Amino acid sequence: MSNAVIFDLDGTLWDCVENLIPSWKEVFEMYDLGTPPTADDLYGLMGKTAQQFAEAMFPQLTAEQGLEIIEKQRQIELPYLAQMGGKLYDNAEDVLDQLHQKYTLAIVSNCDSGYIETFLEHYGFGKYFSDWEFSGRTGMPKGSNIRLLMQRCGIDKAVYVGDTKLDMEAAHDAGIPFIFAEYGFGNADSEYHVQSISQLPQLAEELFAKI
């Protein structure tokens, strides 16, 4: 059995919103949807499942129509991200290297197939992460995916690092402590929090000594 630090991706390890704009422009033109979303529009939606994203982005469409557009956009975005990546948070790789030496590292995100893999391949971070899970593969909420990954990897104790209230609820659903990444996209009222990803190794060490 092992101890693990499990990460959300968007707003926790990177910010790729600006580099998503071209894919949104392309899909809005494809479906004649008018003015595409801005970066500010997208920041408020990051971290949601495809269904939640579709409902918020396209309330005027049926659920099926909205999901079709979201799925098309997510296919289009991967080549852009593979080429351009996103903005890593300061010292992210140094922090992952430190944590990797002591803990199992994993990612659980509300994304579709290829998104986490593109992130890992673009930065060469596959060497740090043992496993990952996402709602697009399992169809399950994030808390269930955290539990699934922990069971699959034989993880005894874990903390989940994320940047939204939904991430906090997922961690609580999985029965593990939540570390709020204050530097990310959202808000959460968590006992444990970091203002910079650089603070994570110290806080993780303190938490694992308690749980």
Salt bridges, closest charged atoms under 4 A:
ASP8 OD1 - LYS142 NZ 3.21
ASP112 OD2 - ARG74 NH1 3.30
ASP131 OD2 - ARG152 NE 2.73
GLU133 OE2 - ARG137 NE 2.73
GLU133 OE1 - ARG152 NH1 2.75
ASP167 OD1 - LYS142 NZ 2.61
ASP173 OD2 - ARG147 NH1 2.99
GLU182 OE2 - HIS193 ND1 2.58
GLU205 OE1 - LYS102 NZ 3.92
